[in-house]
Amino acid sequence: MKNKMESRANAALDSKWTGLCLAVVGLLMMAFGIFRGEMAVVFTKAINICMECIGIG
């Protein structure tokens, strides 16, 4: 009984639909973050970190 359940779980993880669904969910999350303005926040933090490493900021 346990082997059947494991094989079904492995089949679900190996299917092309799993990867496609995860990619779509990731793109939707990215779009939602951009919509909320999170991209500007992350970009500002990245600039500050780079300036600190160079020694300017």
All heavy atoms as TSV, in Angstrom:
chain	resi	resn	atom	element	x	y	z
A	1	MET	N	N	0.824	-1.193	0.000
A	1	MET	CA	C	0.000	0.000	0.000
A	1	MET	C	C	0.869	1.257	0.000
A	1	MET	O	O	0.585	2.212	-0.669
A	1	MET	CB	C	-0.921	-0.046	1.216
A	1	MET	CG	C	-1.904	1.074	1.265
A	1	MET	SD	S	-3.093	0.846	-0.048
A	1	MET	CE	C	-4.369	1.875	0.479
A	2	LYS	N	N	1.938	1.231	0.774
A	2	LYS	CA	C	2.804	2.387	0.867
A	2	LYS	C	C	3.526	2.649	-0.459
A	2	LYS	O	O	3.738	3.787	-0.837
A	2	LYS	CB	C	3.813	2.169	1.989
A	2	LYS	CG	C	4.428	3.438	2.492
A	2	LYS	CD	C	5.252	3.170	3.727
A	2	LYS	CE	C	5.447	4.454	4.492
A	2	LYS	NZ	N	6.232	4.279	5.679
A	3	ASN	N	N	3.902	1.599	-1.176
A	3	ASN	CA	C	4.595	1.763	-2.442
A	3	ASN	C	C	3.716	2.440	-3.484
A	3	ASN	O	O	4.199	3.224	-4.296
A	3	ASN	CB	C	5.091	0.415	-2.974
A	3	ASN	CG	C	6.239	-0.118	-2.147
A	3	ASN	OD1	O	6.943	0.657	-1.505
A	3	ASN	ND2	N	6.417	-1.422	-2.147
A	4	LYS	N	N	2.427	2.102	-3.487
A	4	LYS	CA	C	1.512	2.740	-4.435
A	4	LYS	C	C	1.407	4.235	-4.162
A	4	LYS	O	O	1.407	5.043	-5.083
A	4	LYS	CB	C	0.126	2.107	-4.363
A	4	LYS	CG	C	0.031	0.747	-4.990
A	4	LYS	CD	C	-1.393	0.234	-4.954
A	4	LYS	CE	C	-1.480	-1.146	-5.564
A	4	LYS	NZ	N	-2.859	-1.656	-5.556
A	5	MET	N	N	1.337	4.592	-2.896
A	5	MET	CA	C	1.233	6.013	-2.547
A	5	MET	C	C	2.512	6.751	-2.911
A	5	MET	O	O	2.473	7.871	-3.414
A	5	MET	CB	C	0.920	6.168	-1.063
A	5	MET	CG	C	-0.479	5.700	-0.698
A	5	MET	SD	S	-0.814	5.724	1.070
A	5	MET	CE	C	-0.668	7.435	1.436
A	6	GLU	N	N	3.658	6.135	-2.670
A	6	GLU	CA	C	4.926	6.764	-3.008
A	6	GLU	C	C	5.074	6.916	-4.509
A	6	GLU	O	O	5.564	7.934	-4.995
A	6	GLU	CB	C	6.090	5.955	-2.436
A	6	GLU	CG	C	6.225	6.066	-0.938
A	6	GLU	CD	C	7.338	5.191	-0.391
A	6	GLU	OE1	O	8.009	4.498	-1.184
A	6	GLU	OE2	O	7.540	5.196	0.828
A	7	SER	N	N	4.642	5.915	-5.265
A	7	SER	CA	C	4.776	6.004	-6.713
A	7	SER	C	C	3.850	7.079	-7.281
A	7	SER	O	O	4.212	7.771	-8.222
A	7	SER	CB	C	4.494	4.659	-7.369
A	7	SER	OG	O	3.152	4.272	-7.181
A	8	ARG	N	N	2.671	7.240	-6.703
A	8	ARG	CA	C	1.773	8.304	-7.152
A	8	ARG	C	C	2.352	9.672	-6.829
A	8	ARG	O	O	2.250	10.607	-7.611
A	8	ARG	CB	C	0.406	8.154	-6.500
A	8	ARG	CG	C	-0.408	7.034	-7.080
A	8	ARG	CD	C	-1.763	6.974	-6.464
A	8	ARG	NE	N	-2.491	5.797	-6.936
A	8	ARG	CZ	C	-3.586	5.347	-6.394
A	8	ARG	NH1	N	-4.105	5.964	-5.340
A	8	ARG	NH2	N	-4.183	4.285	-6.879
A	9	ALA	N	N	2.958	9.806	-5.663
A	9	ALA	CA	C	3.564	11.081	-5.284
A	9	ALA	C	C	4.736	11.400	-6.202
A	9	ALA	O	O	4.897	12.544	-6.638
A	9	ALA	CB	C	4.017	11.036	-3.833
A	10	ASN	N	N	5.550	10.416	-6.512
A	10	ASN	CA	C	6.678	10.632	-7.416
A	10	ASN	C	C	6.201	10.957	-8.818
A	10	ASN	O	O	6.792	11.796	-9.507
A	10	ASN	CB	C	7.590	9.403	-7.445
A	10	ASN	CG	C	8.383	9.259	-6.167
A	10	ASN	OD1	O	8.593	10.229	-5.447
A	10	ASN	ND2	N	8.807	8.049	-5.880
A	11	ALA	N	N	5.135	10.314	-9.258
A	11	ALA	CA	C	4.598	10.594	-10.595
A	11	ALA	C	C	4.076	12.026	-10.664
A	11	ALA	O	O	4.237	12.696	-11.677
A	11	ALA	CB	C	3.495	9.605	-10.934
A	12	ALA	N	N	3.464	12.496	-9.590
A	12	ALA	CA	C	2.948	13.863	-9.572
A	12	ALA	C	C	4.094	14.871	-9.615
A	12	ALA	O	O	4.000	15.908	-10.259
A	12	ALA	CB	C	2.089	14.085	-8.341
A	13	LEU	N	N	5.171	14.572	-8.922
A	13	LEU	CA	C	6.304	15.491	-8.912
A	13	LEU	C	C	7.070	15.483	-10.229
A	13	LEU	O	O	7.693	16.465	-10.595
A	13	LEU	CB	C	7.253	15.141	-7.756
A	13	LEU	CG	C	6.715	15.417	-6.368
A	13	LEU	CD1	C	7.714	14.922	-5.317
A	13	LEU	CD2	C	6.435	16.885	-6.167
A	14	ASP	N	N	7.036	14.383	-10.947
A	14	ASP	CA	C	7.781	14.267	-12.184
A	14	ASP	C	C	7.004	14.731	-13.411
A	14	ASP	O	O	7.571	14.856	-14.482
A	14	ASP	CB	C	8.220	12.815	-12.412
A	14	ASP	CG	C	9.265	12.378	-11.412
A	14	ASP	OD1	O	9.939	13.254	-10.850
A	14	ASP	OD2	O	9.405	11.165	-11.202
A	15	SER	N	N	5.730	15.013	-13.274
A	15	SER	CA	C	4.937	15.362	-14.451
A	15	SER	C	C	5.281	16.770	-14.927
A	15	SER	O	O	5.751	17.610	-14.166
A	15	SER	CB	C	3.450	15.256	-14.157
A	15	SER	OG	O	2.996	16.402	-13.473
A	16	LYS	N	N	5.039	17.015	-16.199
A	16	LYS	CA	C	5.341	18.334	-16.760
A	16	LYS	C	C	4.377	19.386	-16.228
A	16	LYS	O	O	4.699	20.564	-16.209
A	16	LYS	CB	C	5.280	18.284	-18.279
A	16	LYS	CG	C	3.911	18.020	-18.841
A	16	LYS	CD	C	3.905	18.044	-20.338
A	16	LYS	CE	C	2.498	17.784	-20.855
A	16	LYS	NZ	N	2.428	17.844	-22.286
A	17	TRP	N	N	3.204	18.959	-15.766
A	17	TRP	CA	C	2.225	19.906	-15.266
A	17	TRP	C	C	2.660	20.521	-13.940
A	17	TRP	O	O	2.320	21.671	-13.648
A	17	TRP	CB	C	0.862	19.236	-15.121
A	17	TRP	CG	C	0.312	18.853	-16.460
A	17	TRP	CD1	C	0.192	17.596	-16.956
A	17	TRP	CD2	C	-0.151	19.732	-17.476
A	17	TRP	NE1	N	-0.318	17.630	-18.220
A	17	TRP	CE2	C	-0.547	18.932	-18.574
A	17	TRP	CE3	C	-0.282	21.108	-17.576
A	17	TRP	CZ2	C	-1.055	19.489	-19.741
A	17	TRP	CZ3	C	-0.787	21.649	-18.737
A	17	TRP	CH2	C	-1.169	20.850	-19.800
A	18	THR	N	N	3.405	19.779	-13.151
A	18	THR	CA	C	3.867	20.315	-11.868
A	18	THR	C	C	4.791	21.503	-12.100
A	18	THR	O	O	4.624	22.557	-11.482
A	18	THR	CB	C	4.598	19.225	-11.062
A	18	THR	OG1	O	3.720	18.116	-10.888
A	18	THR	CG2	C	5.029	19.739	-9.717
A	19	GLY	N	N	5.732	21.341	-12.989
A	19	GLY	CA	C	6.649	22.437	-13.293
A	19	GLY	C	C	5.937	23.628	-13.900
A	19	GLY	O	O	6.228	24.783	-13.564
A	20	LEU	N	N	5.004	23.357	-14.784
A	20	LEU	CA	C	4.254	24.431	-15.423
A	20	LEU	C	C	3.420	25.198	-14.399
A	20	LEU	O	O	3.403	26.435	-14.398
A	20	LEU	CB	C	3.357	23.868	-16.520
A	20	LEU	CG	C	2.552	24.891	-17.306
A	20	LEU	CD1	C	3.479	25.803	-18.091
A	20	LEU	CD2	C	1.590	24.181	-18.228
A	21	CYS	N	N	2.762	24.477	-13.513
A	21	CYS	CA	C	1.953	25.130	-12.477
A	21	CYS	C	C	2.816	25.959	-11.540
A	21	CYS	O	O	2.448	27.080	-11.174
A	21	CYS	CB	C	1.164	24.095	-11.683
A	21	CYS	SG	S	-0.178	23.356	-12.618
A	22	LEU	N	N	3.960	25.441	-11.156
A	22	LEU	CA	C	4.854	26.200	-10.282
A	22	LEU	C	C	5.379	27.451	-10.972
A	22	LEU	O	O	5.517	28.510	-10.345
A	22	LEU	CB	C	6.005	25.315	-9.816
A	22	LEU	CG	C	5.636	24.230	-8.810
A	22	LEU	CD1	C	6.845	23.335	-8.539
A	22	LEU	CD2	C	5.128	24.837	-7.527
A	23	ALA	N	N	5.675	27.356	-12.264
A	23	ALA	CA	C	6.139	28.519	-13.018
A	23	ALA	C	C	5.046	29.587	-13.098
A	23	ALA	O	O	5.316	30.783	-12.918
A	23	ALA	CB	C	6.578	28.100	-14.412
A	24	VAL	N	N	3.820	29.169	-13.334
A	24	VAL	CA	C	2.697	30.117	-13.406
A	24	VAL	C	C	2.472	30.782	-12.053
A	24	VAL	O	O	2.276	32.006	-11.979
A	24	VAL	CB	C	1.424	29.408	-13.913
A	24	VAL	CG1	C	0.203	30.285	-13.740
A	24	VAL	CG2	C	1.582	29.009	-15.363
A	25	VAL	N	N	2.517	30.005	-10.985
A	25	VAL	CA	C	2.351	30.574	-9.647
A	25	VAL	C	C	3.471	31.571	-9.349
A	25	VAL	O	O	3.226	32.654	-8.804
A	25	VAL	CB	C	2.300	29.457	-8.579
A	25	VAL	CG1	C	2.398	30.024	-7.177
A	25	VAL	CG2	C	1.029	28.653	-8.724
A	26	GLY	N	N	4.689	31.240	-9.725
A	26	GLY	CA	C	5.807	32.154	-9.515
A	26	GLY	C	C	5.643	33.454	-10.277
A	26	GLY	O	O	5.898	34.545	-9.749
A	27	LEU	N	N	5.200	33.364	-11.536
A	27	LEU	CA	C	4.972	34.567	-12.333
A	27	LEU	C	C	3.847	35.417	-11.751
A	27	LEU	O	O	3.937	36.655	-11.731
A	27	LEU	CB	C	4.659	34.195	-13.777
A	27	LEU	CG	C	5.840	33.652	-14.579
A	27	LEU	CD1	C	5.364	33.144	-15.933
A	27	LEU	CD2	C	6.894	34.720	-14.752
A	28	LEU	N	N	2.800	34.763	-11.261
A	28	LEU	CA	C	1.709	35.510	-10.633
A	28	LEU	C	C	2.175	36.223	-9.366
A	28	LEU	O	O	1.795	37.372	-9.113
A	28	LEU	CB	C	0.540	34.581	-10.319
A	28	LEU	CG	C	-0.258	34.086	-11.525
A	28	LEU	CD1	C	-1.283	33.036	-11.095
A	28	LEU	CD2	C	-0.944	35.236	-12.219
A	29	MET	N	N	3.015	35.563	-8.583
A	29	MET	CA	C	3.542	36.202	-7.368
A	29	MET	C	C	4.440	37.380	-7.715
A	29	MET	O	O	4.409	38.416	-7.040
A	29	MET	CB	C	4.301	35.179	-6.526
A	29	MET	CG	C	3.426	34.202	-5.824
A	29	MET	SD	S	4.434	33.122	-4.799
A	29	MET	CE	C	3.202	32.083	-4.097
A	30	MET	N	N	5.254	37.220	-8.767
A	30	MET	CA	C	6.100	38.335	-9.201
A	30	MET	C	C	5.252	39.512	-9.664
A	30	MET	O	O	5.540	40.673	-9.333
A	30	MET	CB	C	7.033	37.879	-10.323
A	30	MET	CG	C	8.163	37.001	-9.852
A	30	MET	SD	S	9.171	36.336	-11.189
A	30	MET	CE	C	9.644	37.777	-12.083
A	31	ALA	N	N	4.204	39.245	-10.435
A	31	ALA	CA	C	3.328	40.313	-10.910
A	31	ALA	C	C	2.643	41.014	-9.743
A	31	ALA	O	O	2.518	42.248	-9.729
A	31	ALA	CB	C	2.296	39.744	-11.882
A	32	PHE	N	N	2.215	40.251	-8.751
A	32	PHE	CA	C	1.577	40.836	-7.574
A	32	PHE	C	C	2.551	41.726	-6.806
A	32	PHE	O	O	2.195	42.813	-6.353
A	32	PHE	CB	C	1.019	39.733	-6.667
A	32	PHE	CG	C	0.292	40.252	-5.470
A	32	PHE	CD1	C	-0.887	40.951	-5.611
A	32	PHE	CD2	C	0.779	40.030	-4.193
A	32	PHE	CE1	C	-1.570	41.431	-4.498
A	32	PHE	CE2	C	0.113	40.503	-3.083
A	32	PHE	CZ	C	-1.066	41.208	-3.243
A	33	GLY	N	N	3.797	41.280	-6.665
A	33	GLY	CA	C	4.804	42.085	-5.987
A	33	GLY	C	C	5.110	43.374	-6.732
A	33	GLY	O	O	5.258	44.442	-6.132
A	34	ILE	N	N	5.188	43.291	-8.056
A	34	ILE	CA	C	5.421	44.493	-8.861
A	34	ILE	C	C	4.235	45.440	-8.725
A	34	ILE	O	O	4.401	46.652	-8.603
A	34	ILE	CB	C	5.681	44.114	-10.331
A	34	ILE	CG1	C	7.028	43.398	-10.445
A	34	ILE	CG2	C	5.636	45.328	-11.228
A	34	ILE	CD1	C	7.274	42.756	-11.784
A	35	PHE	N	N	3.021	44.899	-8.737
A	35	PHE	CA	C	1.815	45.697	-8.584
A	35	PHE	C	C	1.806	46.440	-7.251
A	35	PHE	O	O	1.355	47.586	-7.169
A	35	PHE	CB	C	0.580	44.791	-8.702
A	35	PHE	CG	C	-0.722	45.495	-8.471
A	35	PHE	CD1	C	-1.233	46.353	-9.414
A	35	PHE	CD2	C	-1.436	45.281	-7.302
A	35	PHE	CE1	C	-2.437	47.001	-9.204
A	35	PHE	CE2	C	-2.628	45.927	-7.080
A	35	PHE	CZ	C	-3.140	46.790	-8.033
A	36	ARG	N	N	2.315	45.810	-6.199
A	36	ARG	CA	C	2.349	46.425	-4.870
A	36	ARG	C	C	3.486	47.421	-4.702
A	36	ARG	O	O	3.575	48.114	-3.700
A	36	ARG	CB	C	2.503	45.346	-3.796
A	36	ARG	CG	C	1.275	44.506	-3.611
A	36	ARG	CD	C	1.430	43.570	-2.448
A	36	ARG	NE	N	1.726	44.329	-1.238
A	36	ARG	CZ	C	2.369	43.835	-0.194
A	36	ARG	NH1	N	2.789	42.600	-0.201
A	36	ARG	NH2	N	2.588	44.572	0.865
A	37	GLY	N	N	4.404	47.480	-5.658
A	37	GLY	CA	C	5.517	48.415	-5.564
A	37	GLY	C	C	6.731	47.841	-4.861
A	37	GLY	O	O	7.642	48.580	-4.481
A	38	GLU	N	N	6.777	46.539	-4.690
A	38	GLU	CA	C	7.895	45.910	-3.994
A	38	GLU	C	C	9.181	45.962	-4.819
A	38	GLU	O	O	10.274	45.939	-4.261
A	38	GLU	CB	C	7.559	44.457	-3.657
A	38	GLU	CG	C	6.393	44.299	-2.701
A	38	GLU	CD	C	6.680	44.830	-1.313
A	38	GLU	OE1	O	7.843	44.765	-0.876
A	38	GLU	OE2	O	5.746	45.314	-0.671
A	39	MET	N	N	9.055	46.043	-6.137
A	39	MET	CA	C	10.242	46.067	-6.979
A	39	MET	C	C	11.087	47.311	-6.689
A	39	MET	O	O	12.309	47.242	-6.613
A	39	MET	CB	C	9.847	46.043	-8.458
A	39	MET	CG	C	11.014	45.842	-9.390
A	39	MET	SD	S	10.518	45.598	-11.089
A	39	MET	CE	C	10.057	47.234	-11.566
A	40	ALA	N	N	10.442	48.435	-6.467
A	40	ALA	CA	C	11.165	49.667	-6.159
A	40	ALA	C	C	11.871	49.558	-4.813
A	40	ALA	O	O	13.010	50.040	-4.661
A	40	ALA	CB	C	10.201	50.847	-6.159
A	41	VAL	N	N	11.241	48.921	-3.849
A	41	VAL	CA	C	11.844	48.759	-2.526
A	41	VAL	C	C	13.087	47.880	-2.611
A	41	VAL	O	O	14.142	48.225	-2.063
A	41	VAL	CB	C	10.815	48.157	-1.536
A	41	VAL	CG1	C	11.469	47.816	-0.209
A	41	VAL	CG2	C	9.652	49.100	-1.343
A	42	VAL	N	N	12.974	46.772	-3.318
A	42	VAL	CA	C	14.104	45.852	-3.462
A	42	VAL	C	C	15.237	46.526	-4.234
A	42	VAL	O	O	16.412	46.395	-3.885
A	42	VAL	CB	C	13.657	44.546	-4.156
A	42	VAL	CG1	C	14.847	43.675	-4.499
A	42	VAL	CG2	C	12.686	43.793	-3.271
A	43	PHE	N	N	14.901	47.263	-5.280
A	43	PHE	CA	C	15.916	47.952	-6.074
A	43	PHE	C	C	16.645	49.002	-5.236
A	43	PHE	O	O	17.864	49.129	-5.311
A	43	PHE	CB	C	15.260	48.598	-7.300
A	43	PHE	CG	C	16.230	49.114	-8.308
A	43	PHE	CD1	C	17.097	48.250	-8.953
A	43	PHE	CD2	C	16.273	50.458	-8.618
A	43	PHE	CE1	C	17.994	48.717	-9.890
A	43	PHE	CE2	C	17.176	50.933	-9.548
A	43	PHE	CZ	C	18.038	50.072	-10.191
A	44	THR	N	N	15.920	49.731	-4.404
A	44	THR	CA	C	16.535	50.734	-3.529
A	44	THR	C	C	17.482	50.074	-2.530
A	44	THR	O	O	18.599	50.567	-2.297
A	44	THR	CB	C	15.445	51.523	-2.778
A	44	THR	OG1	O	14.586	52.132	-3.734
A	44	THR	CG2	C	16.047	52.581	-1.883
A	45	LYS	N	N	17.062	48.955	-1.952
A	45	LYS	CA	C	17.934	48.251	-1.004
A	45	LYS	C	C	19.183	47.723	-1.699
A	45	LYS	O	O	20.281	47.769	-1.141
A	45	LYS	CB	C	17.176	47.108	-0.332
A	45	LYS	CG	C	16.145	47.584	0.658
A	45	LYS	CD	C	15.412	46.432	1.300
A	45	LYS	CE	C	14.364	46.930	2.269
A	45	LYS	NZ	N	13.678	45.838	2.955
A	46	ALA	N	N	19.036	47.226	-2.921
A	46	ALA	CA	C	20.190	46.719	-3.670
A	46	ALA	C	C	21.171	47.840	-3.959
A	46	ALA	O	O	22.393	47.654	-3.848
A	46	ALA	CB	C	19.729	46.071	-4.966
A	47	ILE	N	N	20.670	49.006	-4.322
A	47	ILE	CA	C	21.550	50.152	-4.580
A	47	ILE	C	C	22.302	50.529	-3.315
A	47	ILE	O	O	23.518	50.784	-3.343
A	47	ILE	CB	C	20.738	51.341	-5.130
A	47	ILE	CG1	C	20.270	51.041	-6.543
A	47	ILE	CG2	C	21.555	52.618	-5.095
A	47	ILE	CD1	C	19.307	52.057	-7.109
A	48	ASN	N	N	21.601	50.569	-2.180
A	48	ASN	CA	C	22.250	50.937	-0.916
A	48	ASN	C	C	23.330	49.943	-0.533
A	48	ASN	O	O	24.427	50.348	-0.093
A	48	ASN	CB	C	21.219	51.040	0.186
A	48	ASN	CG	C	20.337	52.249	0.027
A	48	ASN	OD1	O	20.712	53.232	-0.608
A	48	ASN	ND2	N	19.145	52.201	0.594
A	49	ILE	N	N	23.074	48.660	-0.720
A	49	ILE	CA	C	24.081	47.643	-0.388
A	49	ILE	C	C	25.296	47.788	-1.295
A	49	ILE	O	O	26.442	47.745	-0.831
A	49	ILE	CB	C	23.475	46.232	-0.501
A	49	ILE	CG1	C	22.489	46.012	0.649
A	49	ILE	CG2	C	24.570	45.171	-0.470
A	49	ILE	CD1	C	21.696	44.735	0.532
A	50	CYS	N	N	25.075	47.999	-2.575
A	50	CYS	CA	C	26.202	48.164	-3.501
A	50	CYS	C	C	27.023	49.400	-3.169
A	50	CYS	O	O	28.259	49.380	-3.231
A	50	CYS	CB	C	25.706	48.242	-4.940
A	50	CYS	SG	S	25.135	46.659	-5.580
A	51	MET	N	N	26.350	50.484	-2.838
A	51	MET	CA	C	27.076	51.717	-2.488
A	51	MET	C	C	27.880	51.535	-1.208
A	51	MET	O	O	28.976	52.070	-1.079
A	51	MET	CB	C	26.086	52.878	-2.328
A	51	MET	CG	C	25.433	53.284	-3.607
A	51	MET	SD	S	26.662	53.910	-4.778
A	51	MET	CE	C	25.626	54.295	-6.141
A	52	GLU	N	N	27.366	50.756	-0.262
A	52	GLU	CA	C	28.111	50.504	0.969
A	52	GLU	C	C	29.337	49.643	0.695
A	52	GLU	O	O	30.403	49.866	1.290
A	52	GLU	CB	C	27.215	49.829	2.002
A	52	GLU	CG	C	26.185	50.761	2.607
A	52	GLU	CD	C	25.242	50.036	3.553
A	52	GLU	OE1	O	25.474	48.854	3.848
A	52	GLU	OE2	O	24.279	50.682	4.006
A	53	CYS	N	N	29.208	48.685	-0.215
A	53	CYS	CA	C	30.350	47.834	-0.529
A	53	CYS	C	C	31.458	48.613	-1.234
A	53	CYS	O	O	32.638	48.398	-0.984
A	53	CYS	CB	C	29.918	46.665	-1.415
A	53	CYS	SG	S	28.944	45.432	-0.559
A	54	ILE	N	N	31.074	49.520	-2.083
A	54	ILE	CA	C	32.050	50.351	-2.801
A	54	ILE	C	C	32.669	51.352	-1.847
A	54	ILE	O	O	33.834	51.727	-1.985
A	54	ILE	CB	C	31.380	51.059	-4.001
A	54	ILE	CG1	C	30.930	50.051	-5.037
A	54	ILE	CG2	C	32.306	52.079	-4.622
A	54	ILE	CD1	C	30.084	50.622	-6.144
A	55	GLY	N	N	31.921	51.776	-0.850
A	55	GLY	CA	C	32.419	52.733	0.115
A	55	GLY	C	C	31.892	54.136	-0.111
A	55	GLY	O	O	32.354	55.092	0.494
A	56	ILE	N	N	30.917	54.281	-0.984
A	56	ILE	CA	C	30.365	55.603	-1.280
A	56	ILE	C	C	29.245	55.945	-0.302
A	56	ILE	O	O	29.142	57.073	0.157
A	56	ILE	CB	C	29.832	55.656	-2.730
A	56	ILE	CG1	C	30.986	55.477	-3.699
A	56	ILE	CG2	C	29.134	56.983	-3.008
A	56	ILE	CD1	C	30.576	55.370	-5.145
A	57	GLY	N	N	28.423	54.954	0.014
A	57	GLY	CA	C	27.215	55.247	0.810
A	57	GLY	C	C	27.374	55.082	2.217
A	57	GLY	O	O	27.656	54.765	3.149
